[in-house]
């Protein structure tokens, strides 16, 4: 592989986007309506959790499980906010804005779940991302379990079971 191959791969990817020829959509996301902001966030969270389930089976790719779990939590929060309020995904430019808005709405009663996750995320996520800390198996599994619980809690709270694809993929 040389520079010519890199340039050719870049041009191929650019051309696919320019021609609007990206191929068939991921099966688990085919139910989404492109104009429904909440469905898009819900579908992203479901897809990330599905990937975590696959990664848990026989791999030791704990960094990916942790990163996808953090993303699934944030997308689940964003789904809830877009679904249940007048918010739009574009309202959340910074990660902490999603967590702050969930905390203000007291979705998790008095347990301060959103605030605790935000504090945890801001302190540790970058350390994992930049390989300062390396997550082990137990932590990766705990993060995935946390992301699954939060996702299901919010789906139930928003009465969106029929739109969540997680049960189909377990």
Secondary structure, DSSP 8 states (H G I E B T S, - for coil): --HHHHHHHHHHHHHHHHTT---S--GGGTT--TT-HHHHHHHHHHHHHHHHHHHHTT---HHHHHHHHHHHHHHHHHHHHHHHSS--GGG--SHHHHHHHHHHTTTTTTS-HHHHHHHHHHHHHHHHHTTSS---HHHHHHHHHHHHHHHHHHHHHTT-GGG--HHHH-
